[in-house]
């Protein structure tokens, strides 16, 4: 089998509300690039990458000379063809590779008539459990509904998500408001859901000292882990010795060099595996194997996904033995998807692992067209800016937090 064509299409899909994070916000929508790999046997494999626009579409177009004629089952060869580690000093293609790896695994699974998890060693579970992923949010600019700013609003939002989806773990994305406010919100969740577990992720916004203070203030709660409280392996290592809660990261251990450094001089306890950041599903499986050997925890990370990327997370979650934490997904904040049959559904906090050949998802062409046009209409947005304070670029550690007393309803127009 040979690759005969590559296609990349940038889409934007609406979110229920603008989602705030330490560096800025998702401005009420996700921008994603959908990749299709066509073969001489008529099979089409699907991939997905975060962000997009003309530059992303052209980046995939630019890889055609490397990949036309390549056998999609030759995955290690593809890794060295487009992202060997020394050439990557000049052309960082990790995330492009990830999307292409998804598509090639999809094609190979379709050809063999087996789901992708069978190509990864087989599944160990039929469904993958997920945490509720709770964000502080601005209200919808049109309806005025959906604001999450206060502890009461947060608990109400979590209660709704738990009622709809059955989550038994709750992740609070912080680093938006001053730590004292977010601590109050986190403790309110613990009080509202005493039977559930919790995780807090301020995206490395806190100083080491603030991170220690916060970590000590949640030590009595039912925490899964404390995610990226501060920046850098060294900051995390300093903090780790001062708090009782296990630390996790999706920022400072995202490749094998960093994983080795963390094993030689531990700074983080739980490695959050992201199929895009690590360059594909297979690198995540390899990393999970290293973590299994050294008894580090692992979980499945979400960098924002539509159904294709979600499928990669499900196949990964099905295949790795040491998945002892629920996964994260932004997915339930989306209003729609580009896959046939509509959005994946949660049941009892879990999503079933696809069983159809390949990734088990197919494109809904009408939706692809609809959201491609929506992207053309709305364009991109500055992920690292808050629409409620555009001039406030964040420092690390963050010092200019939003004011939790003020209810904003900023415009989401970027044009
Ligand atoms: Mg994180």
Boltz pocket constraint, residues with backbone or C-beta under 6 A from the ligand:
constraints:
  - pocket:
      binder: B
      contacts: [[A, 201], [A, 203], [A, 227], [A, 228], [A, 249], [A, 250]]
      max_distance: 6.0
